[in-house]
Amino acid sequence: MRRRRFSVVALIIVCSIPVLLFIYLVSSEGDVTTDNLLGFTRREAKLAERVREVEAQNQLLRRQLSISQNQLINLMDEAQHNESSIYTGRETLKRTERQQDSGQKTFVCVNPEPEVPKCEVIHVSIVCAGYNSSRSVVTLIKSILFYRKNPLHFHFISDSAAQLILQTLFLTWNVPGVDVSFYLADNVQGEVSWIPNKHYSGVYGLMKLVLTKTLPDTLEKVIVLDTDVTFATDIAELWRIFHKFSSKQAIGLVENQSDWYLGKLWKNHRPWPALGRGFNTGVILLYLQRLRELSWMQMWKFIAEKELLSMLSTSLADQDIINAVLKQHPYLIYRLPCQWNVQLSDNTLSELCYTEVQDLKVIHWNSPKKLKVKNKHVEFFRNLYLTFLEYDGNLLRRELIGCNNTRSTHVQEVLNAIDEDDPCYEFRRARVVEHRTHLYYIEYDYEPSAEGNDVTLVAQLSMDRLQMVEAVCKHWDGPISLALYMSDSEVQQFLSYTLSSEILQSRKNVGYHIVYREGPFYPVNLLRNVALQQVTTPFVFLTDIDFLPMYSLYDYLKKSISALRLDSSKKALIVPAFETQRYRLSFPKSKAELLSMLDMGTLFTFRYHVWTRGHGPTNYAKWRTATTPYRVLWEPDFEPYIVVPRDIPEYDRRFVGFGWNKVSHIMELYAQGFEFIVLPNAFIVHMPHAPSFDIAKFRSSSQYRKCLKILKQEFVKDLSRRYGKQFTIEKHKLKR
């Protein structure tokens, strides 16, 4: 009673301070000098400063008084019971109502758990396998990075496909204060593969059971997350809850928000044993050190083997086994508040949580249907998810001030060395800037043919050329490697387009590699390099997305590769290029039909009227009557579309936007001693489209053209030095 009376008096005193302060300031004489930037008198400035302080104090006070009774009771109970449990929102509501009915007023001073030091590393472990999981985990990572203030270390348990994707993503994302480690799931798969599992996640859904063995022995504690969760707060808030564990608690979980473990969902439903409603394992605080001391691997295996005698298999993968362990060893569990794992499954009762708790922390799409789950509030949660899905990941490259954990990269050193007063600074910067890259954005499955002559079509594109992908797939049966230059929001449009296309859905041999937009130029040669690097066949057909290959070109190229022994000689096979001005074209089915269309003026040799030098050396006059491959000589500005071994030099990244990007590549192949052989029965046709933005810049900006000329001269000088050959750049007027 005395403590309650004291609390009331303290509150009255605190609330009266702003009023007394305001009266004092208004009644006192002010200094009327106006020596500050805003023209306030000193008295007015002092008054404004005091009012701001008072407002800040009032906001803090309101926040403290608005803390739910649920949290207050939990904190009191945890102090009395070794911080071992919390009450549900419903129990709290009843208790609050009883207090209101009896006229009681309670004021509690809250001493929250200690803040996480700003430079303490937070460790996060995620099991991520396959192409789809690699895609969904990025949204989770974005939500964590958006709120975080601490250094992070991600530990991924993954298959080889996800490891390649995520390694490349984090390397090119280059977020300060973020480290990443990978652990191949194959190395520990034998520890769990003996467990029959009906869950859609397969064997990877059991990998959390072996984290004590998989993660480094030096790692004391870790936050474990499913790929289908989204954060709405700083992850450090979750990390600091470790401080609230008792000496025996080792696993922090949120109670399951459905009746699954109560066995009430359908007739004869028989779930695994669990404490009450059981616990959901989408968000876990795992005290690894304590679990190792308790021989965790032996503990869960013993219980799993025993339960499987009657249960036969798991339905919810690791969650079933962990709940069975906690049923027998309840001292291990620390009950996390419900807002740390708001579960949106089909049978969810999570509404009981988010109607009573205002501050939701983590949203969990724990249904195979994901965002299509049936829930009357799904649009609210879906909008939160979509915000991070389409958020520009480049904006998350924030420095962590004062932690001295930012390593100076080679890229940064090169950027620092560039003279910012150079008129061509933006061109030079574009050469070295790192573009966030997500390989294999959609599932890919292809094994090269055993004959050793397989060839992949390699191209790049932006959003405005997306419709060409379907057309190319109709003309080319073989594997394709595409680099797509898009923003985060455009990528979602691309994904929707691809998944709704019957043609593209039926093709698993197309590798889509996303390079995220950054900077003023289209990085055409970087895109080509990204697509080229992911080729698994021994040969590549280097083309552009706005060209349609002749029907059966894939088979013809494979035969030509074998016949001309491309595997043992330095040869580049040229596929002659043609063009049409018609958006609707009856595509030629043979060389004879193409020649007829050339004679009628329906088709033309590519760029004959504006850029003859680019394809003139192909010798179209000879091609008309040729029946066997023939050799042509390299000439300056030659830029044919070619078939070559995949291990050729990469494209020079200094050429961005429009101009000299293919020319420089062909020039380097010539410097390396490649022969150029024209194929007599092959062709591609360029389809008409609006001019690109980069062509418009080239045509309208004299500075653009001047910088391109400087870059050409520097490239030729570098090429001459590397290969010991002298090259000259002939002066000509470019009309493209």
Rosetta blueprint (number, residue, H / E / L):
1 M L
2 R H
3 R H
4 R H
5 R H
6 F H
7 S H
8 V H
9 V H
10 A H
11 L H
12 I H
13 I H
14 V H
15 C H
16 S H
17 I H
18 P H
19 V H
20 L H
21 L H
22 F H
23 I H
24 Y H
25 L H
26 V H
27 S H
28 S L
29 E L
30 G L
31 D L
32 V L
33 T L
34 T L
35 D L
36 N L
37 L L
38 L L
39 G L
40 F L
41 T L
42 R H
43 R H
44 E H
45 A H
46 K H
47 L H
48 A H
49 E H
50 R H
51 V H
52 R H
53 E H
54 V H
55 E H
56 A H
57 Q H
58 N H
59 Q H
60 L H
61 L H
62 R H
63 R H
64 Q H
65 L H
66 S L
67 I L
68 S L
69 Q H
70 N H
71 Q H
72 L H
73 I H
74 N H
75 L H
76 M H
77 D H
78 E H
79 A H
80 Q H
81 H L
82 N L
83 E L
84 S L
85 S L
86 I L
87 Y L
88 T L
89 G H
90 R H
91 E H
92 T H
93 L H
94 K H
95 R H
96 T H
97 E H
98 R H
99 Q H
100 Q H
101 D H
102 S L
103 G L
104 Q L
105 K L
106 T L
107 F L
108 V L
109 C L
110 V L
111 N L
112 P L
113 E L
114 P L
115 E L
116 V L
117 P L
118 K L
119 C L
120 E L
121 V L
122 I E
123 H E
124 V E
125 S E
126 I E
127 V E
128 C E
129 A L
130 G L
131 Y H
132 N H
133 S H
134 S H
135 R H
136 S H
137 V H
138 V H
139 T H
140 L H
141 I H
142 K H
143 S H
144 I H
145 L H
146 F H
147 Y H
148 R L
149 K L
150 N L
151 P L
152 L E
153 H E
154 F E
155 H E
156 F E
157 I E
158 S E
159 D L
160 S H
161 A H
162 A H
163 Q H
164 L H
165 I H
166 L H
167 Q H
168 T H
169 L H
170 F H
171 L H
172 T H
173 W H
174 N L
175 V L
176 P L
177 G L
178 V E
179 D E
180 V E
181 S E
182 F E
183 Y E
184 L E
185 A H
186 D H
187 N H
188 V L
189 Q H
190 G H
191 E H
192 V L
193 S L
194 W L
195 I L
196 P L
197 N E
198 K L
199 H L
200 Y L
201 S L
202 G H
203 V H
204 Y H
205 G H
206 L H
207 M H
208 K H
209 L H
210 V H
211 L H
212 T H
213 K H
214 T H
215 L L
216 P L
217 D L
218 T L
219 L L
220 E L
221 K L
222 V E
223 I E
224 V E
225 L E
226 D L
227 T L
228 D L
229 V E
230 T E
231 F E
232 A L
233 T L
234 D L
235 I H
236 A H
237 E H
238 L H
239 W H
240 R H
241 I H
242 F H
243 H H
244 K H
245 F L
246 S L
247 S L
248 K L
249 Q L
250 A L
251 I E
252 G E
253 L E
254 V E
255 E E
256 N L
257 Q L
258 S L
259 D L
260 W H
261 Y H
262 L H
263 G L
264 K L
265 L L
266 W L
267 K L
268 N L
269 H L
270 R L
271 P L
272 W L
273 P L
274 A L
275 L L
276 G L
277 R L
278 G L
279 F E
280 N E
281 T E
282 G E
283 V E
284 I E
285 L E
286 L E
287 Y L
288 L H
289 Q H
290 R H
291 L H
292 R H
293 E H
294 L L
295 S L
296 W H
297 M H
298 Q H
299 M H
300 W H
301 K H
302 F H
303 I H
304 A H
305 E H
306 K H
307 E H
308 L H
309 L H
310 S H
311 M H
312 L L
313 S L
314 T E
315 S L
316 L L
317 A L
318 D H
319 Q H
320 D H
321 I H
322 I H
323 N H
324 A H
325 V H
326 L H
327 K H
328 Q H
329 H L
330 P H
331 Y H
332 L H
333 I E
334 Y E
335 R E
336 L E
337 P L
338 C H
339 Q H
340 W H
341 N L
342 V E
343 Q E
344 L L
345 S L
346 D L
347 N L
348 T L
349 L L
350 S L
351 E H
352 L H
353 C H
354 Y H
355 T L
356 E L
357 V L
358 Q L
359 D L
360 L L
361 K L
362 V E
363 I E
364 H E
365 W L
366 N L
367 S L
368 P L
369 K L
370 K H
371 L H
372 K H
373 V L
374 K L
375 N L
376 K L
377 H L
378 V H
379 E H
380 F H
381 F H
382 R H
383 N H
384 L H
385 Y H
386 L H
387 T H
388 F H
389 L H
390 E L
391 Y L
392 D L
393 G H
394 N H
395 L H
396 L H
397 R L
398 R L
399 E L
400 L L
401 I L
402 G L
403 C L
404 N L
405 N L
406 T L
407 R L
408 S L
409 T L
410 H H
411 V H
412 Q H
413 E H
414 V H
415 L H
416 N H
417 A H
418 I L
419 D L
420 E L
421 D L
422 D L
423 P L
424 C L
425 Y H
426 E H
427 F H
428 R H
429 R H
430 A H
431 R H
432 V H
433 V L
434 E L
435 H L
436 R L
437 T E
438 H E
439 L L
440 Y L
441 Y L
442 I L
443 E L
444 Y L
445 D L
446 Y L
447 E L
448 P L
449 S L
450 A L
451 E L
452 G L
453 N L
454 D L
455 V E
456 T E
457 L E
458 V E
459 A E
460 Q E
461 L E
462 S E
463 M H
464 D H
465 R H
466 L L
467 Q L
468 M H
469 V H
470 E H
471 A H
472 V H
473 C H
474 K H
475 H H
476 W L
477 D L
478 G L
479 P L
480 I E
481 S E
482 L E
483 A E
484 L E
485 Y E
486 M E
487 S L
488 D H
489 S H
490 E H
491 V H
492 Q H
493 Q H
494 F H
495 L H
496 S H
497 Y H
498 T H
499 L H
500 S L
501 S L
502 E H
503 I H
504 L H
505 Q H
506 S L
507 R L
508 K L
509 N L
510 V E
511 G E
512 Y E
513 H E
514 I E
515 V E
516 Y E
517 R L
518 E L
519 G L
520 P L
521 F L
522 Y L
523 P L
524 V H
525 N H
526 L H
527 L H
528 R H
529 N H
530 V H
531 A H
532 L H
533 Q H
534 Q L
535 V L
536 T L
537 T L
538 P L
539 F E
540 V E
541 F E
542 L E
543 T L
544 D L
545 I L
546 D L
547 F E
548 L E
549 P E
550 M L
551 Y L
552 S L
553 L H
554 Y H
555 D H
556 Y H
557 L H
558 K H
559 K H
560 S H
561 I H
562 S H
563 A H
564 L L
565 R L
566 L H
567 D H
568 S H
569 S L
570 K L
571 K E
572 A E
573 L E
574 I E
575 V E
576 P L
577 A E
578 F E
579 E E
580 T L
581 Q L
582 R L
583 Y L
584 R L
585 L L
586 S L
587 F L
588 P L
589 K L
590 S L
591 K H
592 A H
593 E H
594 L H
595 L H
596 S H
597 M H
598 L H
599 D H
600 M H
601 G L
602 T L
603 L L
604 F E
605 T E
606 F L
607 R L
608 Y L
609 H L
610 V L
611 W L
612 T H
613 R H
614 G H
615 H H
616 G H
617 P H
618 T H
619 N L
620 Y H
621 A H
622 K H
623 W H
624 R H
625 T H
626 A L
627 T L
628 T L
629 P L
630 Y E
631 R E
632 V E
633 L L
634 W L
635 E L
636 P L
637 D L
638 F L
639 E L
640 P L
641 Y E
642 I E
643 V E
644 V E
645 P E
646 R L
647 D L
648 I L
649 P L
650 E L
651 Y L
652 D L
653 R L
654 R L
655 F L
656 V L
657 G L
658 F L
659 G L
660 W L
661 N H
662 K H
663 V H
664 S H
665 H H
666 I H
667 M H
668 E H
669 L H
670 Y H
671 A H
672 Q L
673 G L
674 F L
675 E E
676 F E
677 I E
678 V E
679 L L
680 P L
681 N L
682 A L
683 F L
684 I E
685 V E
686 H E
687 M L
688 P L
689 H L
690 A L
691 P L
692 S L
693 F H
694 D H
695 I H
696 A H
697 K H
698 F H
699 R H
700 S H
701 S L
702 S H
703 Q H
704 Y H
705 R H
706 K H
707 C H
708 L H
709 K H
710 I H
711 L H
712 K H
713 Q H
714 E H
715 F H
716 V H
717 K H
718 D H
719 L H
720 S H
721 R H
722 R H
723 Y H
724 G L
725 K L
726 Q L
727 F L
728 T L
729 I L
730 E L
731 K L
732 H L
733 K L
734 L L
735 K L
736 R L
